[in-house]
Amino acid sequence: MEVEEENTENLTIFWQLLNEMLEDISGKKGYKFNPFGFIADEHHANWCSIRDVFGVQSLERAVSCEFHYKQSVQRHSRKVSERSDEFIGLANALLHAQTINLFNAACEQIETFFKINNIKELSAWYKWWHDRRSHIFRAFKMENAPSSNLAEVGHAKIGSNSGPYISLLEAARVDVASAIRQATEIRLFHVGVSKGGKGLNTYQKQIKDYKAGMKRAKAYADELDSEGVEIMENKSGHVPATGLHRPPEKKAKKQKANKVNNIIQENANQLQIRQPFHVILSGTIFNLKRCYGCGKEFKTKHKTEPHDVILKYYCHRRYKDKNGNFVLSTQLQAAYFHLRLDCTRKVDPQMELRDVIIHGEIADALTTQHKDVLRKFGVRL
């Protein structure tokens, strides 16, 4: 999605638009997207938007990505470097437990590990994932749920075939080319010319699923054979009201964030110089407010032809944190400027007119009056 921020409002709009499109195509009033399941990272907006649009019952079909969990385990194992292998083994036992009873037993083991070794650094990490146990751990997830987000494969291909911050026209071209290439690969696969990659074929996947089912069946049988074991039932899924997609790291995370912020601050000019200024029309930006350079509002004049030409720039934006301190975003974000050098150079003092670029779909939308404004500014067309 081409959005300024990943939040519940924008994701809800995305789902609503998708449902409207499917309703139009199907001709069925009230028709909604109804997949086998949803898979997403742990950003709260994903779960809130699915619940709000598709209903709380849809969360029973929503899971998280095991690859992200394993990444988190590896990252946090550094905090107990001398016992990292033991921690990784216990954390993976939480993931691989086939039943809720086995999961609870794995929880007791990792809690004992923390207590015996007086490890307090990982308590917040453990609680964060335990709250989301219905999302990620196999004991709680629906059967045959994928272990990772398969859409990431497509994202990786698009990333390798194109560049960052491409225009909508370029994104459409890459998407259509990928669809044509995929259709060709499927056709060649059916006639036996292509092997379809290095992954499991259909027969191997069936064997894998069968073995996984037998493993879970054995775990169920072991529970029935055990005396005095209460059979636990799954509870409703956890929906975080706020928060990002990673567990908190408290002081360590804050120190790391401060370190990153200092590095960005020291090298801000060098980082930003590499980014061009994009000519756009103000009408294409939803809720456009202030120029990031001078801080003044975009007036009605700047939203009326031919003076609706503005500049878009990706930079580490400055904002106030919850304590009122100014910090820089760790990721590049879009900023908008008046068509004036004194505005753009407040952020990039070395900015020159040669740093201004015009994408194809914008060039096609420019009127003769727009072009006159740009020529007066000094941009070559």
C-alpha positions in Angstrom: 0.0 0.0 0.0 1.1 3.6 -0.7 0.4 5.0 2.8 2.2 7.4 5.1 1.9 5.2 8.1 1.0 1.6 8.9 -1.9 2.0 11.3 -5.3 0.5 12.0 -7.1 3.2 10.1 -5.2 2.7 6.9 -5.3 -1.1 7.1 -9.1 -1.0 7.7 -9.5 1.2 4.7 -7.5 -1.3 2.6 -9.7 -4.2 3.7 -12.9 -2.2 3.0 -11.7 -1.3 -0.5 -10.9 -4.9 -1.2 -14.3 -6.0 0.0 -16.0 -3.3 -2.2 -14.1 -4.5 -5.2 -15.0 -8.2 -4.6 -18.6 -7.1 -4.1 -18.7 -5.3 -7.4 -17.0 -8.2 -9.3 -19.2 -11.0 -7.7 -22.4 -9.0 -7.9 -23.2 -10.2 -4.3 -24.2 -7.4 -1.9 -22.2 -7.6 1.4 -19.7 -10.1 -0.1 -16.4 -10.1 1.9 -13.0 -11.5 1.4 -13.0 -15.0 2.9 -9.6 -16.7 2.8 -8.6 -20.0 4.5 -6.7 -17.8 7.0 -4.6 -14.7 7.6 -0.9 -14.5 8.3 0.8 -11.3 9.4 3.5 -9.9 11.6 2.7 -8.8 15.1 2.1 -5.2 14.4 -1.1 -4.4 16.3 -2.8 -2.7 13.3 -2.9 -6.0 11.4 -4.9 -7.8 14.1 -7.1 -4.8 15.0 -8.1 -4.2 11.3 -8.9 -7.9 10.7 -11.1 -8.0 13.8 -12.8 -4.8 13.0 -13.6 -5.6 9.3 -14.1 -9.4 9.4 -15.3 -10.0 13.0 -13.7 -11.3 16.1 -14.3 -14.9 14.9 -11.8 -14.3 12.0 -9.0 -14.2 14.5 -9.3 -18.0 15.0 -7.9 -18.2 11.4 -5.2 -15.6 11.9 -1.6 -16.7 12.6 1.8 -15.0 12.9 5.1 -15.8 11.1 7.3 -18.4 12.8 10.3 -17.0 11.0 9.9 -13.7 12.8 9.7 -15.6 16.1 12.9 -17.5 15.4 14.6 -14.2 14.5 13.5 -12.8 17.8 14.8 -15.8 19.7 18.2 -15.5 18.0 18.3 -11.7 18.7 17.5 -12.0 22.4 19.8 -15.0 22.9 22.7 -12.5 22.9 21.5 -11.3 26.3 22.4 -14.7 27.8 25.5 -15.4 25.6 26.9 -18.0 28.0 23.6 -19.9 28.0 22.3 -18.9 24.6 22.1 -22.5 23.2 20.0 -23.6 26.2 17.7 -20.6 25.9 17.3 -21.1 22.1 16.4 -24.8 22.8 13.8 -23.9 25.4 12.3 -21.1 23.3 12.0 -23.4 20.3 10.3 -26.0 22.6 7.5 -23.4 23.1 7.1 -23.2 19.3 7.2 -27.0 18.6 4.9 -28.1 21.4 2.0 -30.0 19.7 -0.6 -29.6 22.5 -1.5 -27.0 25.0 -0.5 -29.2 27.9 3.0 -29.7 26.3 3.2 -26.0 25.8 2.4 -25.3 29.4 5.1 -27.8 30.4 7.6 -25.9 28.1 6.6 -22.7 29.8 7.4 -24.1 33.2 10.8 -25.2 31.9 11.8 -21.8 30.5 10.4 -20.0 33.6 12.5 -22.2 35.8 15.6 -21.5 33.5 15.0 -17.7 34.1 14.6 -18.2 37.8 17.6 -20.5 38.5 19.9 -18.3 36.4 18.5 -15.0 37.7 17.7 -13.8 34.2 15.5 -10.8 34.3 16.4 -9.3 31.0 14.1 -11.6 29.0 11.0 -11.4 31.2 9.4 -8.7 29.0 10.3 -10.7 25.9 8.7 -13.9 27.3 5.5 -12.1 28.4 5.1 -10.4 25.1 5.2 -13.7 23.1 3.1 -15.5 25.8 0.4 -13.0 25.4 0.4 -13.7 21.6 0.6 -17.5 22.1 -2.6 -18.1 20.0 -0.9 -16.3 17.1 2.4 -18.1 16.8 2.7 -21.3 18.8 1.7 -24.6 17.1 -0.3 -25.9 20.1 -2.8 -23.1 19.5 -2.8 -22.6 15.8 -5.3 -24.2 13.4 -4.0 -27.3 11.7 -2.2 -26.9 8.3 -1.5 -23.2 9.0 1.6 -22.0 7.1 4.7 -21.4 9.1 5.7 -18.2 7.4 4.2 -15.4 5.3 4.5 -16.7 1.7 3.8 -13.1 0.4 7.3 -12.2 1.6 8.6 -14.3 -1.3 6.8 -12.1 -3.8 8.0 -9.0 -1.9 11.6 -10.2 -2.2 11.2 -10.7 -6.0 9.7 -7.3 -6.4 12.6 -5.8 -4.4 15.2 -7.5 -6.6 13.4 -6.6 -9.8 12.9 -2.9 -8.9 14.1 -0.2 -6.5 12.9 1.5 -3.4 10.3 4.3 -3.5 9.3 3.6 -7.1 6.3 5.4 -8.7 2.9 3.9 -8.9 3.3 3.5 -12.7 6.6 1.7 -12.2 5.1 -0.5 -9.5 2.2 -1.4 -11.9 4.7 -2.3 -14.6 6.7 -4.6 -12.2 3.5 -6.2 -11.0 2.2 -7.0 -14.5 5.6 -8.3 -15.6 5.7 -10.6 -12.5 2.2 -11.9 -13.3 3.1 -12.7 -16.9 6.3 -14.4 -15.7 4.4 -16.4 -13.1 1.8 -17.5 -15.7 4.6 -18.7 -18.0 6.4 -20.6 -15.2 3.1 -22.4 -14.2 2.5 -23.4 -17.8 6.0 -24.8 -18.1 5.7 -26.6 -14.8 2.5 -28.4 -16.0 4.2 -29.6 -19.2 7.3 -30.8 -17.3 9.8 -28.3 -18.6 10.3 -26.4 -15.3 10.8 -27.9 -11.9 9.2 -24.9 -10.2 12.1 -24.0 -7.9 14.0 -25.9 -5.2 11.1 -26.2 -2.7 9.0 -29.3 -1.9 6.9 -30.7 -4.6 3.2 -31.7 -4.0 4.1 -35.3 -3.0 6.8 -34.2 -0.6 4.5 -31.7 1.0 1.9 -34.4 1.5 4.5 -36.6 3.3 5.6 -33.6 5.5 1.9 -32.9 6.4 1.3 -36.6 7.2 4.4 -36.8 9.5 3.3 -33.6 11.2 -0.2 -35.0 11.8 1.2 -38.3 13.2 3.4 -36.3 15.5 0.5 -34.4 16.8 -1.6 -37.6 17.1 1.1 -39.2 19.2 1.1 -36.1 21.5 -2.7 -36.4 21.9 -2.3 -40.1 22.7 0.4 -39.5 25.3 -1.9 -37.0 27.0 -4.8 -39.5 27.2 -2.4 -42.1 28.7 -1.2 -39.7 31.4 -2.9 -39.9 34.7 -4.3 -36.7 36.2 -3.6 -34.5 33.2 -6.2 -31.9 32.5 -6.9 -31.4 28.8 -6.6 -27.7 28.2 -8.7 -25.8 25.6 -7.7 -22.9 23.4 -8.9 -19.5 24.4 -9.7 -16.4 22.2 -6.8 -14.7 20.5 -4.9 -11.8 21.8 -5.5 -8.4 20.1 -2.9 -5.8 21.1 -4.4 -2.3 21.4 -1.2 -0.7 20.4 2.5 -1.4 19.9 4.9 -2.4 17.2 5.7 -5.9 15.8 8.6 -6.6 18.1 8.8 -7.3 21.8 10.0 -4.5 24.1 13.7 -4.5 25.1 13.4 -1.8 27.9 16.7 -0.2 28.7 18.7 -2.1 26.1 16.2 -1.1 23.4 16.2 2.6 24.6 20.0 2.7 24.6 20.1 1.2 21.1 17.5 3.6 19.9 19.5 6.5 21.3 22.6 5.2 19.6 20.9 4.8 16.3 19.4 8.3 16.6 22.8 9.8 17.3 24.3 8.1 14.3 21.5 9.3 12.1 21.8 12.8 13.5 25.6 12.9 12.8 25.2 11.6 9.3 21.8 13.1 8.4 23.1 15.3 5.6 25.0 12.5 4.0 22.0 10.2 4.2 19.6 12.7 2.8 21.7 13.9 -0.1 21.3 10.5 -1.7 17.6 11.0 -1.9 16.1 13.0 -4.8 13.2 15.4 -4.6 10.1 14.2 -6.5 7.8 16.6 -8.2 4.2 15.7 -7.3 0.8 17.4 -7.3 -0.7 18.3 -3.9 -4.0 16.8 -4.8 -2.5 13.3 -4.8 -1.6 13.6 -1.1 -4.3 12.9 1.5 -4.5 15.3 4.5 -1.6 17.5 3.3 -0.9 20.0 6.1 2.5 21.8 6.5 5.7 22.3 4.6 8.4 20.2 6.3 11.0 22.9 5.5 9.4 26.2 6.6 6.7 24.7 8.8 4.0 26.9 7.2 0.6 25.4 6.1 -0.1 24.6 2.5 -2.7 27.2 1.7 -5.5 27.0 -0.8 -3.2 28.5 -3.4 -0.9 25.5 -3.2 -3.9 23.2 -3.9 -5.1 25.0 -7.0 -3.6 24.7 -10.5 -1.1 25.6 -11.6 0.4 26.3 -8.1 -0.4 22.8 -6.8 3.1 21.6 -7.7 5.1 20.6 -4.6 8.1 18.5 -3.8 8.2 15.1 -2.0 11.4 13.9 -0.3 12.3 10.8 1.8 14.3 11.7 4.9 14.7 10.8 8.6 11.9 13.0 9.9 12.2 14.9 13.2 9.4 14.5 15.7 8.8 14.6 19.5 8.7 11.4 21.5 6.4 10.8 24.5 8.8 12.7 26.8 8.8 15.8 24.5 12.3 15.3 23.2 13.1 15.7 19.6 14.3 12.5 17.9 14.7 11.3 14.3 12.8 8.4 12.7 15.0 5.4 12.1 13.3 4.8 8.8 13.1 7.1 5.8 9.7 8.8 5.7 8.0 11.1 3.2 8.1 14.9 3.7 6.5 17.6 1.6 7.8 21.0 0.6 6.8 24.2 -1.1 8.4 24.6 -4.5 11.1 26.9 -3.0 14.8 26.3 -2.4 14.7 28.1 0.9 12.3 25.4 2.1 14.1 22.3 0.8 17.5 23.6 1.9 16.4 23.8 5.5 16.5 20.0 5.4 19.2 19.4 2.8 21.5 22.5 2.6 23.4 21.0 -0.4 20.2 20.4 -2.4 20.5 21.5 -6.1 17.9 21.7 -8.9 19.5 18.7 -10.5 18.3 16.7 -7.5 14.7 17.3 -8.6 13.1 14.4 -10.7 9.8 14.0 -12.4 8.3 10.6 -12.8 6.4 9.6 -16.0 2.9 9.6 -14.7 3.4 13.0 -13.1 4.9 14.4 -16.3 1.8 13.2 -18.2 -0.5 15.0 -15.7 1.3 18.4 -16.0 -0.5 21.1 -17.8 1.3 23.8 -19.8 0.8 26.2 -16.9 2.4 23.6 -14.5 5.4 23.4 -16.8 5.7 27.2 -16.8 5.8 27.2 -13.0 8.5 24.5 -13.0 10.6 26.4 -15.6 10.4 29.5 -13.4 11.6 27.4 -10.5 14.6 26.3 -12.6 13.7 22.7 -13.4 14.5 21.5 -16.9 11.7 19.7 -18.6 
